[in-house]
């Protein structure tokens, strides 16, 4: 019985060690939502729901990434590596902005 309890407890604790996934839609030439609070270890999934290409990138030194060209219906994922606050932009549509705060 003790082994079963330890195994169940270990599985429960182990699953919380993985970060959460946050979905950001690219729709109507906007990032939806426009602000996001995440934690180190989380992932952000960028979905392109527009009928044209998008891109998501940041030059933040800690969490630098670039999704490259995202066609309609394509997803791209970034991993949150460290605490910072940064803006995500679209290289194709510079008016698109996403504010990200990492706790």
Biopython code that builds the backbone (N, CA, C, O; Angstrom):
import numpy as np
from Bio.PDB.StructureBuilder import StructureBuilder

atoms = [
    (1, "UNK", "N", (0.828, -1.201, 0.000)),
    (1, "UNK", "CA", (0.000, 0.000, 0.000)),
    (1, "UNK", "C", (0.868, 1.258, 0.000)),
    (1, "UNK", "O", (0.562, 2.212, -0.716)),
    (2, "UNK", "N", (1.939, 1.277, 0.787)),
    (2, "UNK", "CA", (2.795, 2.456, 0.847)),
    (2, "UNK", "C", (3.416, 2.755, -0.509)),
    (2, "UNK", "O", (3.519, 3.918, -0.899)),
    (3, "UNK", "N", (3.830, 1.726, -1.228)),
    (3, "UNK", "CA", (4.420, 1.941, -2.542)),
    (3, "UNK", "C", (3.414, 2.582, -3.486)),
    (3, "UNK", "O", (3.780, 3.445, -4.285)),
    (4, "UNK", "N", (2.155, 2.173, -3.405)),
    (4, "UNK", "CA", (1.118, 2.741, -4.272)),
    (4, "UNK", "C", (0.915, 4.217, -3.973)),
    (4, "UNK", "O", (0.775, 5.027, -4.889)),
    (5, "UNK", "N", (0.899, 4.565, -2.704)),
    (5, "UNK", "CA", (0.714, 5.967, -2.312)),
    (5, "UNK", "C", (1.893, 6.805, -2.787)),
    (5, "UNK", "O", (1.705, 7.900, -3.315)),
    (6, "UNK", "N", (3.089, 6.303, -2.604)),
    (6, "UNK", "CA", (4.285, 7.026, -3.030)),
    (6, "UNK", "C", (4.287, 7.196, -4.553)),
    (6, "UNK", "O", (4.633, 8.265, -5.055)),
    (7, "UNK", "N", (3.907, 6.165, -5.277)),
    (7, "UNK", "CA", (3.869, 6.235, -6.734)),
    (7, "UNK", "C", (2.840, 7.264, -7.192)),
    (7, "UNK", "O", (3.138, 8.071, -8.072)),
    (8, "UNK", "N", (1.642, 7.256, -6.622)),
    (8, "UNK", "CA", (0.603, 8.210, -6.990)),
    (8, "UNK", "C", (1.039, 9.626, -6.640)),
    (8, "UNK", "O", (0.852, 10.538, -7.444)),
    (9, "UNK", "N", (1.609, 9.828, -5.475)),
    (9, "UNK", "CA", (2.091, 11.136, -5.063)),
    (9, "UNK", "C", (3.205, 11.602, -5.989)),
    (9, "UNK", "O", (3.236, 12.770, -6.377)),
    (10, "UNK", "N", (4.105, 10.721, -6.344)),
    (10, "UNK", "CA", (5.201, 11.054, -7.256)),
    (10, "UNK", "C", (4.692, 11.448, -8.620)),
    (10, "UNK", "O", (5.202, 12.395, -9.219)),
    (11, "UNK", "N", (3.691, 10.741, -9.128)),
    (11, "UNK", "CA", (3.116, 11.087, -10.425)),
    (11, "UNK", "C", (2.420, 12.441, -10.370)),
    (11, "UNK", "O", (2.528, 13.236, -11.304)),
    (12, "UNK", "N", (1.712, 12.702, -9.287)),
    (12, "UNK", "CA", (1.019, 13.987, -9.145)),
    (12, "UNK", "C", (2.015, 15.133, -9.067)),
    (12, "UNK", "O", (1.824, 16.164, -9.711)),
    (13, "UNK", "N", (3.069, 14.966, -8.290)),
    (13, "UNK", "CA", (4.087, 16.010, -8.191)),
    (13, "UNK", "C", (4.848, 16.159, -9.492)),
    (13, "UNK", "O", (5.166, 17.277, -9.897)),
    (14, "UNK", "N", (5.144, 15.062, -10.148)),
    (14, "UNK", "CA", (5.876, 15.106, -11.414)),
    (14, "UNK", "C", (5.113, 15.825, -12.498)),
    (14, "UNK", "O", (5.714, 16.542, -13.298)),
    (15, "UNK", "N", (3.801, 15.654, -12.550)),
    (15, "UNK", "CA", (3.025, 16.313, -13.596)),
    (15, "UNK", "C", (2.954, 17.813, -13.379)),
    (15, "UNK", "O", (2.810, 18.559, -14.347)),
    (16, "UNK", "N", (3.052, 18.292, -12.117)),
    (16, "UNK", "CA", (3.016, 19.725, -11.883)),
    (16, "UNK", "C", (4.356, 20.372, -12.190)),
    (16, "UNK", "O", (4.439, 21.598, -12.263)),
    (17, "UNK", "N", (5.409, 19.581, -12.373)),
    (17, "UNK", "CA", (6.723, 20.123, -12.686)),
    (17, "UNK", "C", (6.782, 20.617, -14.133)),
    (17, "UNK", "O", (7.636, 21.437, -14.469)),
    (18, "UNK", "N", (5.891, 20.130, -14.983)),
    (18, "UNK", "CA", (5.844, 20.593, -16.362)),
    (18, "UNK", "C", (5.110, 21.923, -16.404)),
    (18, "UNK", "O", (4.159, 22.141, -15.653)),
    (19, "UNK", "N", (5.556, 22.809, -17.282)),
    (19, "UNK", "CA", (4.920, 24.114, -17.395)),
    (19, "UNK", "C", (3.583, 24.036, -18.101)),
    (19, "UNK", "O", (3.253, 23.042, -18.748)),
    (20, "UNK", "N", (2.835, 25.092, -17.963)),
    (20, "UNK", "CA", (1.533, 25.205, -18.620)),
    (20, "UNK", "C", (1.719, 25.653, -20.066)),
    (20, "UNK", "O", (2.738, 26.251, -20.415)),
    (21, "UNK", "N", (0.734, 25.361, -20.895)),
    (21, "UNK", "CA", (0.744, 25.855, -22.271)),
    (21, "UNK", "C", (-0.264, 26.987, -22.382)),
    (21, "UNK", "O", (-1.408, 26.861, -21.945)),
    (22, "UNK", "N", (0.172, 28.093, -22.970)),
    (22, "UNK", "CA", (-0.670, 29.258, -23.203)),
    (22, "UNK", "C", (-0.838, 29.406, -24.708)),
    (22, "UNK", "O", (0.142, 29.354, -25.451)),
    (23, "UNK", "N", (-2.062, 29.590, -25.157)),
    (23, "UNK", "CA", (-2.330, 29.720, -26.589)),
    (23, "UNK", "C", (-2.584, 31.185, -26.923)),
    (23, "UNK", "O", (-3.416, 31.845, -26.300)),
    (24, "UNK", "N", (-1.860, 31.675, -27.907)),
    (24, "UNK", "CA", (-2.043, 33.033, -28.418)),
    (24, "UNK", "C", (-2.472, 32.899, -29.873)),
    (24, "UNK", "O", (-1.754, 32.333, -30.697)),
    (25, "UNK", "N", (-3.653, 33.429, -30.175)),
    (25, "UNK", "CA", (-4.155, 33.372, -31.542)),
    (25, "UNK", "C", (-3.689, 34.614, -32.300)),
    (25, "UNK", "O", (-3.593, 35.703, -31.733)),
    (26, "UNK", "N", (-3.410, 34.438, -33.557)),
    (26, "UNK", "CA", (-3.096, 35.554, -34.448)),
    (26, "UNK", "C", (-4.291, 35.686, -35.382)),
    (26, "UNK", "O", (-4.455, 34.910, -36.323)),
    (27, "UNK", "N", (-5.118, 36.685, -35.102)),
    (27, "UNK", "CA", (-6.392, 36.824, -35.808)),
    (27, "UNK", "C", (-6.734, 38.299, -35.957)),
    (27, "UNK", "O", (-6.641, 39.059, -34.993)),
    (28, "UNK", "N", (-7.128, 38.707, -37.154)),
    (28, "UNK", "CA", (-7.482, 40.103, -37.390)),
    (28, "UNK", "C", (-6.305, 41.039, -37.211)),
    (28, "UNK", "O", (-6.459, 42.184, -36.788)),
    (29, "UNK", "N", (-5.122, 40.532, -37.541)),
    (29, "UNK", "CA", (-3.869, 41.286, -37.370)),
    (29, "UNK", "C", (-3.673, 41.727, -35.923)),
    (29, "UNK", "O", (-3.215, 42.837, -35.653)),
    (30, "UNK", "N", (-4.033, 40.828, -34.989)),
    (30, "UNK", "CA", (-3.844, 41.061, -33.554)),
    (30, "UNK", "C", (-3.378, 39.769, -32.912)),
    (30, "UNK", "O", (-3.673, 38.674, -33.391)),
    (31, "UNK", "N", (-2.641, 39.918, -31.812)),
    (31, "UNK", "CA", (-2.364, 38.793, -30.933)),
    (31, "UNK", "C", (-3.492, 38.760, -29.912)),
    (31, "UNK", "O", (-3.778, 39.773, -29.274)),
    (32, "UNK", "N", (-4.124, 37.628, -29.752)),
    (32, "UNK", "CA", (-5.226, 37.472, -28.808)),
    (32, "UNK", "C", (-4.878, 36.350, -27.836)),
    (32, "UNK", "O", (-4.781, 35.195, -28.250)),
    (33, "UNK", "N", (-4.690, 36.658, -26.561)),
    (33, "UNK", "CA", (-4.847, 37.943, -25.906)),
    (33, "UNK", "C", (-3.669, 38.879, -26.200)),
    (33, "UNK", "O", (-2.652, 38.451, -26.746)),
    (34, "UNK", "N", (-3.812, 40.159, -25.834)),
    (34, "UNK", "CA", (-2.763, 41.148, -26.080)),
    (34, "UNK", "C", (-1.757, 41.207, -24.935)),
    (34, "UNK", "O", (-0.672, 41.768, -25.087)),
    (35, "UNK", "N", (-2.115, 40.632, -23.795)),
    (35, "UNK", "CA", (-1.197, 40.541, -22.651)),
    (35, "UNK", "C", (-1.247, 39.124, -22.112)),
    (35, "UNK", "O", (-2.265, 38.437, -22.202)),
    (36, "UNK", "N", (-0.122, 38.703, -21.551)),
    (36, "UNK", "CA", (-0.021, 37.320, -21.079)),
    (36, "UNK", "C", (0.917, 37.263, -19.885)),
    (36, "UNK", "O", (1.997, 37.853, -19.904)),
    (37, "UNK", "N", (0.496, 36.546, -18.839)),
    (37, "UNK", "CA", (1.352, 36.272, -17.680)),
    (37, "UNK", "C", (1.696, 34.794, -17.714)),
    (37, "UNK", "O", (0.806, 33.945, -17.759)),
    (38, "UNK", "N", (2.979, 34.487, -17.694)),
    (38, "UNK", "CA", (3.440, 33.104, -17.763)),
    (38, "UNK", "C", (4.503, 32.877, -16.699)),
    (38, "UNK", "O", (4.914, 33.803, -16.000)),
    (39, "UNK", "N", (4.936, 31.633, -16.592)),
    (39, "UNK", "CA", (5.998, 31.268, -15.651)),
    (39, "UNK", "C", (7.128, 30.605, -16.409)),
    (39, "UNK", "O", (6.939, 30.081, -17.507)),
    (40, "UNK", "N", (8.298, 30.636, -15.812)),
    (40, "UNK", "CA", (9.444, 29.945, -16.389)),
    (40, "UNK", "C", (9.084, 28.473, -16.551)),
    (40, "UNK", "O", (8.558, 27.855, -15.625)),
    (41, "UNK", "N", (9.363, 27.911, -17.720)),
    (41, "UNK", "CA", (9.029, 26.521, -18.010)),
    (41, "UNK", "C", (7.730, 26.362, -18.784)),
    (41, "UNK", "O", (7.466, 25.288, -19.326)),
    (42, "UNK", "N", (6.913, 27.412, -18.847)),
    (42, "UNK", "CA", (5.682, 27.364, -19.635)),
    (42, "UNK", "C", (6.019, 27.424, -21.123)),
    (42, "UNK", "O", (7.140, 27.758, -21.507)),
    (43, "UNK", "N", (5.050, 27.101, -21.935)),
    (43, "UNK", "CA", (5.192, 27.267, -23.383)),
    (43, "UNK", "C", (4.095, 28.207, -23.872)),
    (43, "UNK", "O", (3.020, 28.299, -23.279)),
    (44, "UNK", "N", (4.392, 28.897, -24.963)),
    (44, "UNK", "CA", (3.398, 29.740, -25.623)),
    (44, "UNK", "C", (3.233, 29.194, -27.036)),
    (44, "UNK", "O", (4.192, 29.118, -27.803)),
    (45, "UNK", "N", (2.011, 28.820, -27.363)),
    (45, "UNK", "CA", (1.691, 28.308, -28.695)),
    (45, "UNK", "C", (1.043, 29.434, -29.497)),
    (45, "UNK", "O", (-0.006, 29.953, -29.115)),
    (46, "UNK", "N", (1.668, 29.806, -30.603)),
    (46, "UNK", "CA", (1.150, 30.832, -31.497)),
    (46, "UNK", "C", (0.398, 30.146, -32.627)),
    (46, "UNK", "O", (0.978, 29.384, -33.399)),
    (47, "UNK", "N", (-0.913, 30.426, -32.717)),
    (47, "UNK", "CA", (-1.762, 29.848, -33.765)),
    (47, "UNK", "C", (-2.070, 30.943, -34.782)),
    (47, "UNK", "O", (-2.416, 32.063, -34.405)),
    (48, "UNK", "N", (-1.947, 30.630, -36.048)),
    (48, "UNK", "CA", (-2.304, 31.594, -37.085)),
    (48, "UNK", "C", (-3.685, 31.258, -37.631)),
    (48, "UNK", "O", (-3.843, 30.312, -38.402)),
    (49, "UNK", "N", (-4.686, 32.039, -37.225)),
    (49, "UNK", "CA", (-6.056, 31.838, -37.691)),
    (49, "UNK", "C", (-6.442, 32.804, -38.800)),
    (49, "UNK", "O", (-7.576, 32.777, -39.277)),
    (50, "UNK", "N", (-5.511, 33.659, -39.214)),
    (50, "UNK", "CA", (-5.789, 34.595, -40.301)),
    (50, "UNK", "C", (-5.589, 33.918, -41.652)),
    (50, "UNK", "O", (-4.908, 32.897, -41.739)),
    (51, "UNK", "N", (-6.182, 34.483, -42.712)),
    (51, "UNK", "CA", (-6.025, 33.894, -44.049)),
    (51, "UNK", "C", (-4.721, 34.324, -44.752)),
    (51, "UNK", "O", (-4.597, 34.204, -45.971)),
    (52, "UNK", "N", (-3.760, 34.822, -43.970)),
    (52, "UNK", "CA", (-2.467, 35.238, -44.515)),
    (52, "UNK", "C", (-1.377, 34.943, -43.493)),
    (52, "UNK", "O", (-1.678, 34.628, -42.342)),
    (53, "UNK", "N", (-0.142, 35.039, -43.894)),
    (53, "UNK", "CA", (1.002, 34.663, -43.051)),
    (53, "UNK", "C", (1.228, 35.656, -41.911)),
    (53, "UNK", "O", (0.878, 36.833, -41.995)),
    (54, "UNK", "N", (1.831, 35.129, -40.840)),
    (54, "UNK", "CA", (2.248, 35.926, -39.687)),
    (54, "UNK", "C", (3.638, 35.467, -39.267)),
    (54, "UNK", "O", (4.210, 34.527, -39.820)),
    (55, "UNK", "N", (4.150, 36.166, -38.273)),
    (55, "UNK", "CA", (5.442, 35.866, -37.669)),
    (55, "UNK", "C", (5.358, 36.361, -36.239)),
    (55, "UNK", "O", (4.706, 37.374, -35.985)),
    (56, "UNK", "N", (5.989, 35.691, -35.307)),
    (56, "UNK", "CA", (6.058, 36.170, -33.924)),
    (56, "UNK", "C", (7.514, 36.096, -33.493)),
    (56, "UNK", "O", (8.179, 35.075, -33.668)),
    (57, "UNK", "N", (8.000, 37.202, -32.924)),
    (57, "UNK", "CA", (9.398, 37.221, -32.487)),
    (57, "UNK", "C", (9.575, 38.199, -31.345)),
    (57, "UNK", "O", (8.753, 39.094, -31.147)),
    (58, "UNK", "N", (10.656, 38.025, -30.590)),
    (58, "UNK", "CA", (11.102, 38.997, -29.602)),
    (58, "UNK", "C", (12.621, 38.987, -29.582)),
    (58, "UNK", "O", (13.263, 37.968, -29.835)),
    (59, "UNK", "N", (13.168, 40.142, -29.276)),
    (59, "UNK", "CA", (14.617, 40.274, -29.137)),
    (59, "UNK", "C", (15.048, 40.224, -27.678)),
    (59, "UNK", "O", (16.205, 40.502, -27.362)),
    (60, "UNK", "N", (14.115, 39.867, -26.778)),
    (60, "UNK", "CA", (14.440, 39.768, -25.356)),
    (60, "UNK", "C", (15.647, 38.859, -25.170)),
    (60, "UNK", "O", (15.671, 37.752, -25.709)),
    (61, "UNK", "N", (16.636, 39.299, -24.426)),
    (61, "UNK", "CA", (17.877, 38.531, -24.281)),
    (61, "UNK", "C", (17.655, 37.173, -23.626)),
    (61, "UNK", "O", (18.332, 36.203, -23.968)),
    (62, "UNK", "N", (16.728, 37.095, -22.699)),
    (62, "UNK", "CA", (16.489, 35.842, -21.969)),
    (62, "UNK", "C", (15.611, 34.879, -22.765)),
    (62, "UNK", "O", (15.874, 33.677, -22.801)),
    (63, "UNK", "N", (14.574, 35.406, -23.398)),
    (63, "UNK", "CA", (13.569, 34.570, -24.066)),
    (63, "UNK", "C", (13.516, 34.800, -25.575)),
    (63, "UNK", "O", (12.456, 34.651, -26.184)),
    (64, "UNK", "N", (14.625, 35.154, -26.173)),
    (64, "UNK", "CA", (14.659, 35.454, -27.606)),
    (64, "UNK", "C", (14.127, 34.275, -28.429)),
    (64, "UNK", "O", (14.488, 33.124, -28.185)),
    (65, "UNK", "N", (13.265, 34.579, -29.405)),
    (65, "UNK", "CA", (12.751, 33.553, -30.307)),
    (65, "UNK", "C", (12.212, 34.211, -31.563)),
    (65, "UNK", "O", (11.978, 35.419, -31.597)),
    (66, "UNK", "N", (12.020, 33.414, -32.581)),
    (66, "UNK", "CA", (11.435, 33.851, -33.847)),
    (66, "UNK", "C", (10.740, 32.640, -34.452)),
    (66, "UNK", "O", (11.383, 31.626, -34.723)),
    (67, "UNK", "N", (9.437, 32.740, -34.665)),
    (67, "UNK", "CA", (8.683, 31.603, -35.193)),
    (67, "UNK", "C", (8.924, 31.394, -36.674)),
    (67, "UNK", "O", (8.577, 30.345, -37.217)),
    (68, "UNK", "N", (9.518, 32.389, -37.343)),
    (68, "UNK", "CA", (9.634, 32.300, -38.786)),
    (68, "UNK", "C", (8.276, 32.565, -39.418)),
    (68, "UNK", "O", (7.336, 32.969, -38.733)),
    (69, "UNK", "N", (8.173, 32.343, -40.701)),
    (69, "UNK", "CA", (6.923, 32.573, -41.424)),
    (69, "UNK", "C", (5.906, 31.503, -41.041)),
    (69, "UNK", "O", (6.170, 30.309, -41.182)),
    (70, "UNK", "N", (4.751, 31.934, -40.561)),
    (70, "UNK", "CA", (3.668, 31.024, -40.196)),
    (70, "UNK", "C", (2.539, 31.148, -41.204)),
    (70, "UNK", "O", (1.902, 32.197, -41.303)),
    (71, "UNK", "N", (2.295, 30.102, -41.938)),
    (71, "UNK", "CA", (1.184, 30.086, -42.891)),
    (71, "UNK", "C", (-0.139, 29.939, -42.144)),
    (71, "UNK", "O", (-0.159, 29.595, -40.962)),
    (72, "UNK", "N", (-1.218, 30.197, -42.826)),
    (72, "UNK", "CA", (-2.555, 30.018, -42.264)),
    (72, "UNK", "C", (-2.698, 28.612, -41.691)),
    (72, "UNK", "O", (-2.342, 27.627, -42.338)),
    (73, "UNK", "N", (-3.228, 28.528, -40.459)),
    (73, "UNK", "CA", (-3.451, 27.240, -39.813)),
    (73, "UNK", "C", (-2.223, 26.646, -39.150)),
    (73, "UNK", "O", (-2.321, 25.598, -38.512)),
    (74, "UNK", "N", (-1.091, 27.273, -39.280)),
    (74, "UNK", "CA", (0.148, 26.735, -38.716)),
    (74, "UNK", "C", (0.349, 27.234, -37.286)),
    (74, "UNK", "O", (0.035, 28.381, -36.968)),
    (75, "UNK", "N", (0.878, 26.358, -36.427)),
    (75, "UNK", "CA", (1.216, 26.699, -35.047)),
    (75, "UNK", "C", (2.731, 26.742, -34.892)),
    (75, "UNK", "O", (3.464, 26.066, -35.614)),
    (76, "UNK", "N", (3.183, 27.546, -33.942)),
    (76, "UNK", "CA", (4.595, 27.577, -33.557)),
    (76, "UNK", "C", (4.649, 27.696, -32.045)),
    (76, "UNK", "O", (3.811, 28.366, -31.442)),
    (77, "UNK", "N", (5.634, 27.048, -31.429)),
    (77, "UNK", "CA", (5.723, 27.017, -29.972)),
    (77, "UNK", "C", (7.050, 27.605, -29.521)),
    (77, "UNK", "O", (8.098, 27.324, -30.102)),
    (78, "UNK", "N", (6.993, 28.425, -28.478)),
    (78, "UNK", "CA", (8.211, 28.930, -27.837)),
    (78, "UNK", "C", (8.216, 28.481, -26.386)),
    (78, "UNK", "O", (7.159, 28.382, -25.762)),
    (79, "UNK", "N", (9.390, 28.210, -25.846)),
    (79, "UNK", "CA", (9.553, 27.831, -24.446)),
    (79, "UNK", "C", (10.018, 29.035, -23.659)),
    (79, "UNK", "O", (10.943, 29.733, -24.073)),
    (80, "UNK", "N", (9.383, 29.284, -22.524)),
    (80, "UNK", "CA", (9.757, 30.396, -21.655)),
    (80, "UNK", "C", (10.947, 29.954, -20.811)),
    (80, "UNK", "O", (10.852, 29.015, -20.021)),
    (81, "UNK", "N", (12.078, 30.652, -20.996)),
    (81, "UNK", "CA", (13.336, 30.218, -20.388)),
    (81, "UNK", "C", (13.699, 30.934, -19.095)),
    (81, "UNK", "O", (14.373, 30.351, -18.245)),
    (82, "UNK", "N", (13.271, 32.180, -18.924)),
    (82, "UNK", "CA", (13.667, 32.915, -17.732)),
    (82, "UNK", "C", (12.757, 34.094, -17.455)),
    (82, "UNK", "O", (11.962, 34.499, -18.303)),
    (83, "UNK", "N", (12.887, 34.644, -16.240)),
    (83, "UNK", "CA", (12.062, 35.773, -15.814)),
    (83, "UNK", "C", (12.436, 37.027, -16.581)),
    (83, "UNK", "O", (13.608, 37.391, -16.674)),
    (84, "UNK", "N", (11.427, 37.680, -17.127)),
    (84, "UNK", "CA", (11.596, 38.971, -17.788)),
    (84, "UNK", "C", (10.225, 39.455, -18.229)),
    (84, "UNK", "O", (9.228, 38.745, -18.097)),
    (85, "UNK", "N", (10.191, 40.649, -18.744)),
    (85, "UNK", "CA", (8.999, 41.181, -19.404)),
    (85, "UNK", "C", (9.435, 41.558, -20.801)),
    (85, "UNK", "O", (10.491, 42.162, -20.986)),
    (86, "UNK", "N", (8.625, 41.204, -21.792)),
    (86, "UNK", "CA", (9.024, 41.499, -23.157)),
    (86, "UNK", "C", (7.814, 41.671, -24.057)),
    (86, "UNK", "O", (6.702, 41.272, -23.711)),
    (87, "UNK", "N", (8.046, 42.266, -25.210)),
    (87, "UNK", "CA", (7.020, 42.441, -26.233)),
    (87, "UNK", "C", (7.282, 41.456, -27.366)),
    (87, "UNK", "O", (8.424, 41.239, -27.770)),
    (88, "UNK", "N", (6.209, 40.868, -27.866)),
    (88, "UNK", "CA", (6.267, 40.017, -29.053)),
    (88, "UNK", "C", (5.669, 40.839, -30.187)),
    (88, "UNK", "O", (4.647, 41.502, -30.014)),
    (89, "UNK", "N", (6.313, 40.790, -31.343)),
    (89, "UNK", "CA", (5.837, 41.516, -32.513)),
    (89, "UNK", "C", (5.715, 40.558, -33.692)),
    (89, "UNK", "O", (6.237, 39.444, -33.665)),
    (90, "UNK", "N", (5.018, 41.015, -34.721)),
    (90, "UNK", "CA", (4.941, 40.302, -35.989)),
    (90, "UNK", "C", (5.791, 41.082, -36.983)),
    (90, "UNK", "O", (5.555, 42.271, -37.197)),
    (91, "UNK", "N", (6.768, 40.434, -37.587)),
    (91, "UNK", "CA", (7.652, 41.102, -38.543)),
    (91, "UNK", "C", (6.890, 41.535, -39.795)),
    (91, "UNK", "O", (7.322, 42.453, -40.492)),
    (92, "UNK", "N", (5.776, 40.894, -40.085)),
    (92, "UNK", "CA", (4.985, 41.207, -41.275)),
    (92, "UNK", "C", (4.001, 42.346, -40.996)),
    (92, "UNK", "O", (3.760, 43.199, -41.849)),
    (93, "UNK", "N", (3.437, 42.340, -39.779)),
    (93, "UNK", "CA", (2.447, 43.347, -39.370)),
    (93, "UNK", "C", (2.943, 44.008, -38.082)),
    (93, "UNK", "O", (2.571, 43.570, -36.993)),
    (94, "UNK", "N", (3.772, 45.047, -38.177)),
    (94, "UNK", "CA", (4.403, 45.640, -36.993)),
    (94, "UNK", "C", (3.426, 46.224, -35.976)),
    (94, "UNK", "O", (3.812, 46.487, -34.837)),
    (95, "UNK", "N", (2.170, 46.430, -36.368)),
    (95, "UNK", "CA", (1.186, 46.948, -35.412)),
    (95, "UNK", "C", (0.739, 45.878, -34.411)),
    (95, "UNK", "O", (0.119, 46.200, -33.397)),
    (96, "UNK", "N", (1.046, 44.622, -34.688)),
    (96, "UNK", "CA", (0.679, 43.528, -33.790)),
    (96, "UNK", "C", (1.662, 43.489, -32.618)),
    (96, "UNK", "O", (2.870, 43.363, -32.820)),
    (97, "UNK", "N", (1.132, 43.598, -31.381)),
    (97, "UNK", "CA", (1.976, 43.574, -30.191)),
    (97, "UNK", "C", (1.364, 42.677, -29.132)),
    (97, "UNK", "O", (0.148, 42.658, -28.942)),
    (98, "UNK", "N", (2.208, 41.942, -28.454)),
    (98, "UNK", "CA", (1.820, 41.107, -27.325)),
    (98, "UNK", "C", (2.775, 41.420, -26.187)),
    (98, "UNK", "O", (3.990, 41.320, -26.355)),
    (99, "UNK", "N", (2.243, 41.798, -25.030)),
    (99, "UNK", "CA", (3.056, 42.035, -23.842)),
    (99, "UNK", "C", (3.072, 40.774, -22.995)),
    (99, "UNK", "O", (2.021, 40.262, -22.611)),
    (100, "UNK", "N", (4.272, 40.274, -22.705)),
    (100, "UNK", "CA", (4.430, 39.049, -21.917)),
    (100, "UNK", "C", (5.192, 39.377, -20.641)),
    (100, "UNK", "O", (6.238, 40.024, -20.684)),
    (101, "UNK", "N", (4.665, 38.930, -19.511)),
    (101, "UNK", "CA", (5.349, 39.062, -18.225)),
    (101, "UNK", "C", (5.606, 37.668, -17.699)),
    (101, "UNK", "O", (4.686, 36.860, -17.567)),
    (102, "UNK", "N", (6.873, 37.388, -17.397)),
    (102, "UNK", "CA", (7.252, 36.079, -16.866)),
    (102, "UNK", "C", (7.520, 36.232, -15.373)),
    (102, "UNK", "O", (8.402, 36.987, -14.966)),
    (103, "UNK", "N", (6.756, 35.512, -14.565)),
    (103, "UNK", "CA", (6.946, 35.528, -13.094)),
    (103, "UNK", "C", (7.896, 34.431, -12.681)),
    (103, "UNK", "O", (8.184, 34.278, -11.494)),
]
sb = StructureBuilder()
sb.init_structure("model")
sb.init_model(0)
sb.init_chain("A")
sb.init_seg("    ")
for serial, (resi, resn, name, xyz) in enumerate(atoms, 1):
    if name == "N":
        sb.init_residue(resn, " ", resi, " ")
    sb.init_atom(name, np.array(xyz, "f"), 0.0, 1.0, " ", f" {name:<3s}", serial, name[0])
structure = sb.get_structure()
